């Protein structure tokens, strides 16, 4: 075995293993949310399910930063990790948004407005479609994370947590609108960046 082979990044790095754990946490989160919503709809809310769902969501969201840190600090960025990371992110975020939007359970308060969930899903659809188009036209896709996009993700996470923790009030409304503005702005930034890639 030569030196070059020993320095190669393994397929399943430590960061990738953390990402896999995050993906496995998504169905656990979904199960506890569904059980809580079912008990709420039946008029006998089981707060234990809600507390566990909130804890799982928080831990999975928190480890998003952990796997990124491990990949950078250990210089072990892998193709598998690059593929799995957005799956973990979007799986957790979209499941939380969809399940906790008001039409599902009218008794849920506070709840995520329909427009907020629709906006987040629409942005993600636009990004995926745009990346697909750019890949087939320009052969390569260059997407750089920006501060507005990170702020949008932060407010989306906080919105879901506030619903799970049942913390209504003016602060909840402000977080929702801040998240909506950042999500729309980030979509516009990505669209402009995509158009520029197609023009070059």
N, C-alpha and C positions, 0 to 999 in steps of 0.2 A: 504494500500500500504506500503510495507516494504522498508527499506533503500536501499537494494540491487537493487530493481527495479527502484528506482529513479536515481541511479547512472549509469544505463545502457546507452550506447550510442544510441541516436535515429537513426532510419533508414535513415532519410534525415537530415543530419547535415548542418550547415552553409556552410562548405567547399563543401559538395555535391551539395548544391544549386548553389554555384558559378560554379561548374563543369557543371551543367545542363545548366546554362546560356552560358558557353563556347560552349557547343554542339549546342545550338540554334544559336550561332553566326556563326557557320560554313556554313549553307545554305545561310545566309545573305551575307557572304563573297563570296561564289560561284556565287550568283546572280549578284553582282556588277562586279566581274571579267568577267563573261560571257558577260554582257552588254558592258563593256569596250572593250573587244576583238572583239565583233561584230561591234562596231562603228569603231574600228581600221581597221578591215578587209574591211569595207565599204568605207574607205578613209576619214572618218570624225570622228576622235577620240574624244570622249567626256571625257575630263580629269577629270570631276567631279566624274564619275564612278570609275576611277583609284584612285583618292584621298580617296574616301570613302572606297574602298576595302582595301587600305593600312592602313587606320585608324582602320578598323574592325579587320584586321589581327593582327595589333600591339596590340590592346586591348585584343583580345582573347589569344594571345601568352603571354602577360604580366600577365594575370590572372592565368596562369598555376602556377606561383610562389605563387600567393595569396592563392589559395585553399590549396596548400601544407602547407603554413605557418599557415593557420587557423586550419587545421587538427592537426598539431603538437602542436601549442600553446594552443589549447582548449582540446587536448587529445581526439579528436573525430574521430578517424580513423574508417570508416565503410566499410563493405564489398561492399555495393553499390557504394561508392565513389571509391574504388579500381578498380571496374569494369568499371565505367564510365570515369575515368581519362584518361586511354590510348585511349579510343574511341575519346575523345575530342582532344587529342594530335595528333593522327594519322589522324583523319578526317580533321583537319586543315592543317597539313603538306602535306599529300598526295594530297589533292585537289589543294593546291597551286602549288605543283611541277608538277602535271599532266597538269593543265590548262596553266601553264606558260612555258611549254617546247616548243621549237621552231616549231616542225611540225604542231602544232595547228594553229598558226598564223605567217607566215613568216615575216610579217611587225614588229613583236615585237622585240624591241632592248633596253637593252640587253635581252637575253633569257636564260633559263636554259638548259644546254646541255642534250642530250638524255642519255648519259652515267651516268650523275649524278642522274637523276630521276630513271634510271634502277637500279643503285647501292643501293639507299635508299630503293626502293621497295623490291629488292632482300634480303637485310639485314632483313627487317621486316618479310618477308615470312619465312626466315631461323629461325628467333627467335620464331615465332608462331609455326612452325612445330617442332622445337626443344623442346619447352615447352610442346607441345602435347605429343611427344614421351617420354620425361622424366616423365611427369605426369602418363602415363600408365605403364611405366616400374618401376619407383622408387616411385610412389604414391605421391610424393611431389616435388614441384619445388621451388628452392631457387635462385632468380635472384637479385643480388645486383647492384644497380646503381654505375657506376664508372666515373671518371673524363673524360675519353676519350669519353664515351657515351654522357655526358653532353655537351662536346665541339662539338661533331657532331651535336647535336640538335641546339646548338647556331649558328653554321655556316649555317645550313639549314635554320633557321629563317632569318638570315641576308641576305642570298642569295635571298630568296623570297622577302624580303623588298627592296633590291637594284633593283630588276626587277620592282616592283610596283612603286618605286620612280624614275625609269629610270635613274639610276646612273651607267653608263658604265665606263670602264677604267681598268687600271691595278689592282686596289683594288678589283674590282669585280672578275677578274680572280683568284686573290690570295685567295679570300674568297671561291670560288667554289672549288679550288684544296685542300684547307685546310679542307673544309667540306668533300670532297671525301676521303681524307686520314684518317680523324677521323672516318668516317662512316665505311670504310673497316676495320680499326684497331679495332673498337668496335665490329664489327661482329666476328672477329677472337677471341677476348677476350671472348665473350659470347659462342662461339662454344667450346673453350677449357674448360670453366667453366662447360658447359653442359656435355661434355665427362667425366669430373672428377666426376660429380654427378652420371652418369651411372655406373662408375667403383666402386663407394663406396657402 
